[in-house]
Amino acid sequence: MRHVAVGPNMLDDLNSAVADHPVYFHLDCDVLEPGLVPPDYRVPNGLSLDELGDVARRLAANRVVGIEVAEFEGVWADTGDPGDPGPLLAALAPMVDD
């Protein structure tokens, strides 16, 4: 199993890590920029949904054997408003679309 850290070389590191191997993708939503989705924890300087989409498009070039999404809460802790998974799912769509 390989871990690829968020940062300026993330896509290059991802290319090196996955090469042409099958991939299993795990996402903790707290790596996303706060305010995009309702996670359990908020960590500044996270990925944008566009950057997540770039990752998904790169991984879609490989055989994706599984996807796991964690730390997505159903409501925003500060307001109680429902969370909308739509933008997150749209960013991940390249890995599941045929």
Phi and psi in degrees as GROMACS dihedral restraints (atoms count N, CA, C in turn):
[ dihedral_restraints ]
;  ai    aj    ak    al  type     phi  dphi    fc
    3     4     5     6     1  -117.2    20    10
    4     5     6     7     1   144.0    20    10
    6     7     8     9     1  -111.6    20    10
    7     8     9    10     1   131.4    20    10
    9    10    11    12     1  -116.9    20    10
   10    11    12    13     1   120.6    20    10
   12    13    14    15     1   -79.9    20    10
   13    14    15    16     1   149.0    20    10
   15    16    17    18     1   -69.1    20    10
   16    17    18    19     1   137.4    20    10
   18    19    20    21     1   164.6    20    10
   19    20    21    22     1  -177.4    20    10
   21    22    23    24     1   -65.1    20    10
   22    23    24    25     1   -23.3    20    10
   24    25    26    27     1  -104.1    20    10
   25    26    27    28     1    18.8    20    10
   27    28    29    30     1   -57.0    20    10
   28    29    30    31     1   -47.0    20    10
   30    31    32    33     1   -68.5    20    10
   31    32    33    34     1   -36.8    20    10
   33    34    35    36     1   -64.2    20    10
   34    35    36    37     1   -44.2    20    10
   36    37    38    39     1   -62.8    20    10
   37    38    39    40     1   -37.7    20    10
   39    40    41    42     1   -64.4    20    10
   40    41    42    43     1   -43.6    20    10
   42    43    44    45     1   -57.0    20    10
   43    44    45    46     1   -44.7    20    10
   45    46    47    48     1   -65.5    20    10
   46    47    48    49     1   -39.7    20    10
   48    49    50    51     1   -70.5    20    10
   49    50    51    52     1   -41.8    20    10
   51    52    53    54     1   -97.0    20    10
   52    53    54    55     1   -26.3    20    10
   54    55    56    57     1    44.1    20    10
   55    56    57    58     1  -120.1    20    10
   57    58    59    60     1  -113.4    20    10
   58    59    60    61     1    20.2    20    10
   60    61    62    63     1   -78.6    20    10
   61    62    63    64     1   154.1    20    10
   63    64    65    66     1   -60.9    20    10
   64    65    66    67     1   150.0    20    10
   66    67    68    69     1  -125.8    20    10
   67    68    69    70     1   145.2    20    10
   69    70    71    72     1  -117.4    20    10
   70    71    72    73     1   123.5    20    10
   72    73    74    75     1  -107.4    20    10
   73    74    75    76     1   124.1    20    10
   75    76    77    78     1  -117.5    20    10
   76    77    78    79     1   129.0    20    10
   78    79    80    81     1  -125.9    20    10
   79    80    81    82     1   121.6    20    10
   81    82    83    84     1   -92.5    20    10
   82    83    84    85     1   120.9    20    10
   84    85    86    87     1   -63.1    20    10
   85    86    87    88     1   -14.1    20    10
   87    88    89    90     1   -73.8    20    10
   88    89    90    91     1    -3.4    20    10
   90    91    92    93     1   -84.5    20    10
   91    92    93    94     1    -6.6    20    10
   93    94    95    96     1   -84.1    20    10
   94    95    96    97     1   154.0    20    10
   96    97    98    99     1   -56.9    20    10
   97    98    99   100     1   132.2    20    10
   99   100   101   102     1   -53.7    20    10
  100   101   102   103     1   140.3    20    10
  102   103   104   105     1    98.9    20    10
  103   104   105   106     1    -9.9    20    10
  105   106   107   108     1   -83.9    20    10
  106   107   108   109     1   -43.2    20    10
  108   109   110   111     1  -138.4    20    10
  109   110   111   112     1   160.2    20    10
  111   112   113   114     1   -86.3    20    10
  112   113   114   115     1    96.0    20    10
  114   115   116   117     1   -92.0    20    10
  115   116   117   118     1   172.5    20    10
  117   118   119   120     1   -71.8    20    10
  118   119   120   121     1   -35.9    20    10
  120   121   122   123     1  -125.0    20    10
  121   122   123   124     1   151.1    20    10
  123   124   125   126     1  -116.3    20    10
  124   125   126   127     1   125.5    20    10
  126   127   128   129     1  -126.0    20    10
  127   128   129   130     1   122.3    20    10
  129   130   131   132     1   -68.5    20    10
  130   131   132   133     1   162.6    20    10
  132   133   134   135     1    65.0    20    10
  133   134   135   136     1    40.7    20    10
  135   136   137   138     1   -91.1    20    10
  136   137   138   139     1  -176.1    20    10
  138   139   140   141     1   -69.4    20    10
  139   140   141   142     1   144.8    20    10
  141   142   143   144     1   -83.2    20    10
  142   143   144   145     1   166.3    20    10
  144   145   146   147     1   -67.5    20    10
  145   146   147   148     1   -29.8    20    10
  147   148   149   150     1   -64.8    20    10
  148   149   150   151     1   -42.3    20    10
  150   151   152   153     1   -65.3    20    10
  151   152   153   154     1   -40.2    20    10
  153   154   155   156     1   -61.4    20    10
  154   155   156   157     1   -40.2    20    10
  156   157   158   159     1   -61.4    20    10
  157   158   159   160     1   -38.4    20    10
  159   160   161   162     1   -61.0    20    10
  160   161   162   163     1   -42.9    20    10
  162   163   164   165     1   -61.5    20    10
  163   164   165   166     1   -46.4    20    10
  165   166   167   168     1   -62.2    20    10
  166   167   168   169     1   -40.9    20    10
  168   169   170   171     1   -64.5    20    10
  169   170   171   172     1   -39.6    20    10
  171   172   173   174     1   -65.1    20    10
  172   173   174   175     1   -45.9    20    10
  174   175   176   177     1   -67.6    20    10
  175   176   177   178     1   -28.4    20    10
  177   178   179   180     1   -64.0    20    10
  178   179   180   181     1   -18.6    20    10
  180   181   182   183     1   -70.8    20    10
  181   182   183   184     1   -17.7    20    10
  183   184   185   186     1  -101.5    20    10
  184   185   186   187     1   174.5    20    10
  186   187   188   189     1   -80.9    20    10
  187   188   189   190     1   116.7    20    10
  189   190   191   192     1   -90.7    20    10
  190   191   192   193     1   117.2    20    10
  192   193   194   195     1   -97.8    20    10
  193   194   195   196     1   -11.3    20    10
  195   196   197   198     1  -176.2    20    10
  196   197   198   199     1   152.5    20    10
  198   199   200   201     1  -136.0    20    10
  199   200   201   202     1   132.5    20    10
  201   202   203   204     1  -129.9    20    10
  202   203   204   205     1   129.6    20    10
  204   205   206   207     1  -118.5    20    10
  205   206   207   208     1   125.2    20    10
  207   208   209   210     1  -125.4    20    10
  208   209   210   211     1   165.0    20    10
  210   211   212   213     1    67.8    20    10
  211   212   213   214     1    24.8    20    10
  213   214   215   216     1   -99.7    20    10
  214   215   216   217     1   118.5    20    10
  216   217   218   219     1   -94.6    20    10
  217   218   219   220     1   151.0    20    10
  219   220   221   222     1   -73.3    20    10
  220   221   222   223     1   -21.7    20    10
  222   223   224   225     1  -137.8    20    10
  223   224   225   226     1   156.4    20    10
  225   226   227   228     1   -76.2    20    10
  226   227   228   229     1   127.8    20    10
  228   229   230   231     1   -61.5    20    10
  229   230   231   232     1   -37.2    20    10
  231   232   233   234     1   -79.5    20    10
  232   233   234   235     1   -23.8    20    10
  234   235   236   237     1  -120.0    20    10
  235   236   237   238     1   -22.7    20    10
  237   238   239   240     1    79.8    20    10
  238   239   240   241     1     0.9    20    10
  240   241   242   243     1   -68.2    20    10
  241   242   243   244     1   147.4    20    10
  243   244   245   246     1   -66.4    20    10
  244   245   246   247     1   144.1    20    10
  246   247   248   249     1   -81.2    20    10
  247   248   249   250     1   146.8    20    10
  249   250   251   252     1  -107.6    20    10
  250   251   252   253     1   109.2    20    10
  252   253   254   255     1   -77.7    20    10
  253   254   255   256     1    -7.1    20    10
  255   256   257   258     1   -53.0    20    10
  256   257   258   259     1   -52.7    20    10
  258   259   260   261     1   -62.8    20    10
  259   260   261   262     1   -35.9    20    10
  261   262   263   264     1   -65.2    20    10
  262   263   264   265     1   -46.5    20    10
  264   265   266   267     1   -63.3    20    10
  265   266   267   268     1   -36.4    20    10
  267   268   269   270     1   -63.6    20    10
  268   269   270   271     1   -40.0    20    10
  270   271   272   273     1   -66.4    20    10
  271   272   273   274     1   -35.0    20    10
  273   274   275   276     1   -85.0    20    10
  274   275   276   277     1   -12.5    20    10
  276   277   278   279     1   -51.8    20    10
  277   278   279   280     1   -37.6    20    10
  279   280   281   282     1   -56.6    20    10
  280   281   282   283     1   -25.6    20    10
  282   283   284   285     1   -79.7    20    10
  283   284   285   286     1   -15.7    20    10
  285   286   287   288     1  -117.5    20    10
  286   287   288   289     1   -15.5    20    10
  288   289   290   291     1   -76.0    20    10
  289   290   291   292     1   142.3    20    10
